[in-house]
Amino acid sequence: MTTAAFGTIADQLGRQAIELPSWAFGNSGTRFKVFSTPGTPRDPYEKIADAAQVHRYTGLAPTVALHIPWDLVDDFADLRRHAEEHGVQLGTINSNTFQDDDYKFGALTHVDEAIRQKAIDHHLQCIDVMHETGSRDLKIWLAEGSNYPGQEDMRSRQDRLHDSLSTIYDRLGDDQRLVLEYKFFEPSFYHTDVPDWGTSYVQTAALGDKAMVCLDTGHHAPGTNIEFIVMQLLRLGKLGSFDFNSRFYADDDLIVGAADPFQLFRILVEVVRGGGYDNPDVAFMLDQCHNVEDKIPGQIRSVLNVQEMTARALLLDRVALTAAQEAHDVLGANEVFMDAFQTDVRADLAAWRESRGLPANPMRAYLDSGYQQQIAEDRVGGVQAGWGA
């Protein structure tokens, strides 16, 4: 690849934004143990300070998503000011109906009206938080379903889900959205109430234009053609956001691109082709939260991986690809596609960063900054933030 070719996409790369999840900076682990790491944030303020480090060195992460109730504070206006002082904004508000005993058999789908109303009220509280933080999106993931055939009436649960979502949707402000995530299994193993993009699409389409689908790249069965789903949702105008992570087996939440960089490239090719890149209606976010890597460097690595594959996707020769496709030149089309994937853009990205006042090597710059050592010394004592805090 020539520098001139890279120059054609430089401005587009400058408009990339990837939201970070606050919970990625807390202690996390496997289903067997949550591990502690030195310097772990003790409250949402420290989570945001850590997230701001990622943006400082990459220029790619200007917003931070919050999780309620994990990130509840007394004064969200003050938390918003704190974020702005650190050079970032508060982003998506994520609800939580999977850590309360009342929700053992469902939340928004529960047969008990009182429990269902409790879950609805939680989401209405999240919308109140959105008003204070200036957030646009309310993201909903539901850990609801059943483990055994005959355990639940699946159709009635879909009806109750629609009714609950409708009540929440009606409370949204004019500039706010509801984004419904899906996951094909876990913690329910026989059926999940929102297991796939089709169910999420059906439910959000019934609500209206302010309801969209969230696609988590780790929430599919092995072998699923995720880029096909991306294409279809963009075609239907219902792709609201991504949760980027990487998986080998199930919902592993590993560093983006770690398991299959080619899959990440293929997804981003469809994002670009379908008009989802540099599109304010399609939000890019990480949902990465694992147990062996340091948190800030792990987030830096993920956003850089997304940027690298985005650059390769933008460099795809669409004219040559279309010509080969229309001529049914199977191998020629595949060669054009693979040429873009195999393009080494690392040196050009380093030069691009320097031209914008960013370090050529963000990871090295962060490690040399001393921030990691400083927070390890300063954050001794107190309760460290974790998955449930």
Secondary structure, 3 states (H helix, E strand, C coil): CCHHHHHCCHHHHCCCCCEEEHHHHCEEECCCCEECCCCCCCCHHHHHHHHHHHHHHHCCCCEEEEECCCCCCCCHHHHHHHHHHCCCEEEEEECCCCCCHHHCCCCCCCCCHHHHHHHHHHHHHHHHHHHHHCCCEEEECCCCEECCCCCCCHHHHHHHHHHHHHHHHHHCCCCCEEEEECCCCCCCCCEECCCCHHHHHHHHHHHCCCEEEEEECCCCCCCCCHHHHHHHHHHHCCEEEEEECECCCCCCCECCCCCCHHHHHHHHHHHHHCCCCCCCCCEEEECCCCCCCCHHHHHHHHHHHHHHHHHHHHCCCHHHHHHHHHCCCHHHHHHHHHHHHCCCCHHHHHHHHHHCCCCCCHHHHHHHHCHHHHHHHHCCCCCCCECCC
